């Protein structure tokens, strides 16, 4: 089962009824979600979300990349660099 995982330092701007909110961004199954109240809304291509009265207008994921496909907003974390050991 895929769980909602916080995107490190990820933030989304969502708005409903003329009020804008800066909220944490989450990932589940490669798709991007934004925290909304006690739950999450899925970000959709074109600024829509899984909640009909909520839209999104900004997304920042400093430690990965996101893109819009035909329907969803997808997230890919940045590759983790291998830790180098000091030579003796």
C-alpha positions in Angstrom: 0.0 0.0 0.0 1.3 3.5 -0.9 1.1 6.0 1.9 1.2 9.8 1.7 4.9 10.9 2.0 5.9 14.4 2.7 8.0 15.9 -0.1 11.0 17.3 1.7 10.6 21.2 1.8 7.8 20.9 -0.8 5.1 23.5 -0.8 2.0 24.1 -2.8 -0.3 27.1 -3.2 -4.0 26.2 -3.3 -7.0 28.4 -3.3 -10.7 28.1 -2.7 -13.4 30.8 -2.6 -10.8 33.5 -3.2 -8.6 32.5 -0.3 -5.1 31.3 -0.9 -3.2 28.8 1.3 0.5 27.8 1.4 0.4 24.1 2.4 2.9 21.1 2.5 3.2 19.0 -0.6 3.0 15.2 -0.4 3.6 12.3 -2.8 1.7 9.0 -3.1 2.4 6.6 -6.0 4.3 9.2 -7.9 1.4 11.7 -7.9 1.5 15.0 -6.0 -1.0 16.0 -3.3 -1.5 19.1 -1.1 -2.6 19.0 2.5 -6.1 20.3 2.9 -7.7 20.4 6.3 -7.5 16.9 7.8 -6.9 15.2 4.4 -5.3 15.7 1.0 -6.3 16.9 -2.5 -4.6 15.5 -5.6 -3.1 18.1 -7.9 -4.3 17.7 -11.5 -2.9 19.0 -14.8 -4.1 22.5 -15.6 -4.5 23.8 -12.1 -7.4 21.6 -10.9 -7.5 19.2 -8.0 -9.5 16.2 -6.9 -11.8 18.6 -5.0 -13.9 20.6 -7.5 -13.9 23.9 -5.5 -10.1 23.9 -4.9 -7.5 24.8 -7.4 -3.7 25.0 -7.3 -1.5 27.8 -8.6 2.0 27.0 -7.5 4.3 24.1 -6.5 7.9 24.1 -5.2 9.8 20.8 -4.8 13.5 21.8 -4.1 14.7 18.2 -3.8 13.0 16.7 -6.9 11.2 17.5 -10.1 7.5 17.6 -11.0 5.7 17.7 -14.3 2.2 17.7 -15.6 1.1 14.8 -17.7 -2.2 14.5 -19.5 -4.1 14.3 -16.3 -2.0 14.3 -13.1 1.0 16.2 -11.6 3.8 13.7 -11.2 6.8 13.9 -8.8 10.3 12.4 -9.1 12.7 12.8 -6.2 16.3 13.9 -7.0 18.8 11.0 -7.0 20.7 10.7 -3.8 24.5 11.1 -4.2 26.6 8.3 -2.9 28.6 9.2 0.2 32.3 9.2 -0.5 34.7 7.6 2.0 38.0 9.4 2.8 41.1 7.4 1.6 43.5 6.5 4.3 
